[in-house]
């Protein structure tokens, strides 16, 4: 696990090993999602690049529970 620091401009640097493993490029856009107090940064990729992206993912607790009347 890598530790990052928030700058005075609220910027963070993604560690080199993380950038390499995800093949992130300068200027690439990311989607920020907050769930249960955790920030998830998801690379915004073309739909054609996503084939097989979620293979083997744990799908438990992905959706928030809604009250049923």
N, C-alpha and C positions, 0 to 999 in steps of 0.2 A: 504494500500500500504506500502510495506517495503522498506527501503532505504538500499543500500549496498555500500561498499567502494571498490575501486580498489586498490590492494596492489602494491608494487613496482615491483612485478613480474607479474603484470596484471592479478591477480587472484581475484575472488569474491567469497564470501560465500553465498550460497543460504539459505535464512532464514528458520528456523526450521518449521514454519507453512506451508511454501510452499513445503518443502521436504516431510512433512507428507501428505499433501493433494494430492501430485502426486506420493506418494510412491517411492521416489527416493532413490537409494541405492549407497553406496560408490563404486567408480570405474565404475558406469554406464556411458555410452557414451551419449552425447547430440549433436544435430545438431544445429549449429548457423546460422541464416538467418538474413540478414540486409535488411530492407525495409522501405523506407521513413524516414531514420534516427533513426529507432528503431531496437534494437537487440531482436530477438526472439530465445529463447533456447527451443528446442523441444526434449523431451526424445526419444532416439533411442530404440524402442521396437521391439520385434519379431512381425511379421505380424499377427500371430494368436491372439496376445494380443490387436490388434487394432480394432477388431470387435465392432462397435458402438461408436468408439472414437470421430467421428465428428458429431454425432447426434445433431441436433439443432444449428449447427454452422452458423454464418452469412457469406454467401459466396459473399457478395458484395465487390467489389474492391480487390479481391484476385489476379486477373491477371493484369499485367501491360498493359496499352493501347499501341498498336503498330500503327505506321503510316501505312495507306493504300494508295497505289499508284493508 
